Amino acid sequence: MDNEQQLKVRAEQLHLAYEAFPGGAVIVIINAFLLTIVQWEVIDHVVLLTWFLILAVITMLRGLLYIFYKRCRHDFINVEKWERFFLIGVVAAALLWGATGIWLFSEDIVYQVFLAFVLAGMCAGAVTTLSFMRWPVISFLIITLSPLIMQLLQSEEFILIIMGVMLILFMVGLLVTSNNIYNSTLENIVLRTESVEQHDILNQAYQALARSKQESEKANRAKSEFLSRMSHELRTPMNAIIGFSQLMQMDTESPLTDVQNDNLKEISVAAKHLLYLINEVLDIAAIESGKLQISMEKVYLRDVIDSSIKLILPDANKKQIKIINQVSEHDYAVHADFSRLKQVLLNLLSNAVKYNCDQGVVTVSSEKINEERLRITVADSGDGLSEKDIDKLFVPFERLHENNDIEGAGIGLVITKQLVELMNGCIGVDSVVGKGSIFWVELDLVK
């Protein structure tokens, strides 16, 4: 333990010792009163009353010390001072009880046994109230019992000698017991102190994490808002560029030359591509800000697959890629948003075509996982993906291929994944390098 922790442990030990004082004080006064009454007939009254008065004064002073401590208990800097005061009070009480074994030791063996019984009881009680600290309990036991033990061992009565030996054994037993209590208490205090410190550390870490989360969410909302605003601002001029390029191509009064027409087609293609990217950015901004509306309904898979394949066929034909539709063999219906599910399938089909080899194959199929879920798969015969590539697959703006001929911003699959999850589904991929990839989507079946 470091110095600060040791100080906290000592302060807690001291606190337990002081808190046990009121109960111990009541027992002291009761035992002193009973001892005075019993010994009244055999002990000089002046000695007896003087003893009782001194005991009352010591107990009262210790009570005042307890009151002052209660007011200043949080002053950990002065732990040693309060320990010292407590030990002085215990030693003073022990000296008086030790003197009892001499001052109130009568000639009558019955009263001697009673005195030994009272002092033994006081020591047993002290073990329960003083064992939170080591030296107070040791001091009290030795100082209190030693004078009486010496008295008994010096007696000529055999039974009193035996009683003295028994008191020695009793004192040793009490010392062992007090040591066990002290060690257990110390261990418990250390564990509680460490637990409080760990709780404080965890609480601070939790608060820091909460603040970081709030700042992150605030920054994320600001980013989404910025992307949304910028995308809206960019989409307007992009639509204007596409519209004007189409008007120029349809102008019959001032027809364009072949070179101009080719250039205009390039402008139109590039503008449409940029508009597509802008729309993707708008989608991801809407999803992250929670503004994207999903309308769940009964969607027949055959309809959405047929519609998606028709849109992707021109690109597939350019690369002589064959698309095999095995979904049409079934009549499954799923819980989904028709337009968003179509967007998901278009993205998967588009990737399967873009990253496929020429004259390759794309296979679309479906199968029931169980009575409640349907899996839709899009398989290609391309180069496949490594495990490292798969880990980056759903990370925004990660491009797995550096080939500049393949268009995209690296957010299509991110949007696809988020759309699938918004429709209570899940998405995954199985791939082997050189053997192609299989992307799958699972959705709830309509029974």
Residue pairs with C-beta under 8 A, 6 or more apart in sequence:
1 9
1 190
5 190
5 193
5 194
5 197
7 76
7 79
8 76
8 193
9 186
9 189
9 190
9 193
10 79
10 83
11 76
11 79
12 189
12 192
12 193
13 132
13 133
13 185
13 186
13 189
14 79
14 82
14 83
14 86
14 132
14 133
15 73
16 132
16 185
17 86
17 129
17 130
17 132
17 133
17 136
18 66
18 69
18 70
18 73
18 82
18 86
20 128
20 129
20 130
20 132
21 62
21 63
21 66
21 129
22 63
22 66
23 129
24 125
24 126
24 129
25 59
25 62
25 63
27 122
27 125
28 55
28 59
28 93
28 122
29 56
29 59
31 118
31 121
31 122
32 52
32 55
32 56
33 52
34 118
35 100
35 104
35 115
35 118
36 48
36 49
36 51
36 52
38 111
38 114
39 48
39 104
39 106
39 111
39 115
40 48
42 106
42 107
42 108
42 111
43 103
43 104
43 106
47 103
47 104
48 104
51 96
51 99
51 100
51 103
51 104
54 96
55 93
55 96
58 89
58 92
58 93
58 96
59 93
61 89
61 92
62 89
62 92
62 93
65 85
65 86
65 89
69 82
69 85
72 78
72 82
83 133
86 133
86 136
87 135
87 136
87 139
90 130
90 136
90 139
90 140
91 139
91 140
91 143
93 140
94 139
94 140
94 143
94 144
95 143
97 119
97 122
97 140
97 143
97 144
98 143
98 144
98 145
98 146
98 147
98 148
99 147
100 115
100 119
100 148
101 115
101 119
101 144
101 145
101 147
101 148
101 149
101 151
102 147
102 148
102 151
104 115
105 112
105 115
105 148
105 151
106 112
106 115
109 157
109 159
109 160
112 152
112 160
112 163
113 163
115 148
116 148
116 152
116 163
116 167
119 144
119 145
119 148
120 145
120 167
120 170
122 144
123 140
123 141
123 144
123 145
123 170
123 171
123 174
124 174
126 137
126 140
126 141
126 144
127 137
127 141
127 174
127 177
127 178
127 181
128 181
130 136
130 137
130 140
130 178
131 137
131 177
131 178
131 181
131 182
131 185
132 181
132 182
132 185
133 182
134 179
134 182
137 178
137 182
138 175
138 178
141 171
141 174
141 175
141 178
142 171
145 167
145 170
145 171
148 164
148 167
149 164
149 167
149 168
149 171
150 164
151 164
152 160
152 161
152 163
152 164
152 167
153 161
153 164
153 165
155 161
155 164
220 288
221 289
223 288
224 285
224 286
224 288
224 289
225 285
225 289
227 281
227 282
227 284
227 285
228 282
228 285
228 286
228 289
231 278
231 279
231 281
231 282
231 285
232 282
234 274
234 278
235 275
235 278
235 279
235 282
238 271
238 274
238 275
238 278
239 275
241 267
241 271
242 268
242 271
242 272
242 275
245 264
245 267
245 268
245 271
246 268
248 256
248 264
249 256
249 261
249 264
249 265
249 268
256 264
273 407
277 409
280 409
280 411
280 412
280 415
281 409
281 411
283 292
283 415
284 396
284 411
284 414
284 415
284 418
286 292
287 415
287 418
287 419
287 422
292 422
294 337
294 340
294 422
294 423
295 337
296 335
296 336
296 337
296 423
297 335
297 336
297 337
297 338
298 333
298 334
298 335
298 446
299 333
299 334
299 335
299 336
299 337
299 338
299 341
300 331
300 332
300 333
301 327
301 330
301 332
301 333
301 334
301 366
301 374
301 376
302 327
302 328
302 330
302 331
302 332
304 338
304 341
304 342
304 345
305 325
305 327
305 328
305 345
305 364
306 325
306 328
307 342
308 342
308 345
308 346
308 349
309 323
309 325
309 349
309 364
311 346
312 323
312 346
312 349
312 350
312 353
313 323
315 350
315 353
315 354
316 322
316 323
316 353
316 362
319 353
319 356
319 358
319 359
319 360
320 358
320 359
321 353
321 356
321 358
321 359
321 360
321 361
321 362
322 359
322 360
322 361
322 362
323 349
323 361
323 362
323 363
323 364
324 361
324 362
324 363
324 364
325 364
326 363
326 364
326 365
326 366
327 364
327 365
327 366
327 376
330 366
332 366
332 368
332 374
332 445
333 445
333 446
334 341
334 374
334 443
334 444
334 445
334 446
335 423
335 424
335 443
335 444
335 445
335 446
336 423
336 425
336 443
337 423
340 419
340 422
340 423
341 423
341 443
343 415
343 416
343 419
344 416
344 419
344 420
344 441
345 364
345 376
345 378
347 412
347 413
347 415
347 416
348 378
348 416
348 439
348 441
349 362
349 364
349 378
350 412
351 380
351 412
351 413
351 439
352 362
352 378
352 379
352 380
352 382
352 437
352 439
353 362
353 380
354 406
354 407
354 408
355 380
355 382
355 383
355 401
355 406
355 437
356 362
356 380
356 381
356 382
356 436
357 381
357 382
357 383
360 380
360 381
360 382
361 380
361 381
362 378
362 379
362 380
362 381
363 377
363 378
363 379
363 380
364 376
364 377
364 378
364 379
365 376
365 377
365 379
366 374
366 375
366 376
366 377
367 374
367 375
367 377
368 374
368 375
368 445
369 375
369 442
371 445
371 447
372 444
372 445
373 442
373 443
373 444
373 445
374 442
374 443
374 444
374 445
375 440
375 441
375 442
376 440
376 441
376 442
376 443
377 438
377 439
377 440
377 441
378 438
378 439
378 440
379 436
379 437
379 438
379 439
380 436
380 437
380 438
381 435
381 436
382 436
382 437
383 433
383 434
383 436
384 431
384 432
384 433
384 434
384 435
384 436
384 437
385 393
385 400
385 429
385 431
385 433
385 437
386 433
389 400
389 431
390 429
390 431
392 398
392 400
393 400
393 413
393 429
394 413
394 414
394 417
395 410
395 414
396 410
396 411
396 414
397 409
397 410
397 411
398 410
399 408
399 410
416 427
417 427
420 426
420 427
420 441
420 443
421 427
423 443
424 443
424 444
425 441
425 442
425 443
425 444
426 441
426 442
427 439
427 440
427 441
427 442
428 439
428 440
429 437
429 438
429 439
429 440
430 437
430 438
430 440
431 437
431 438
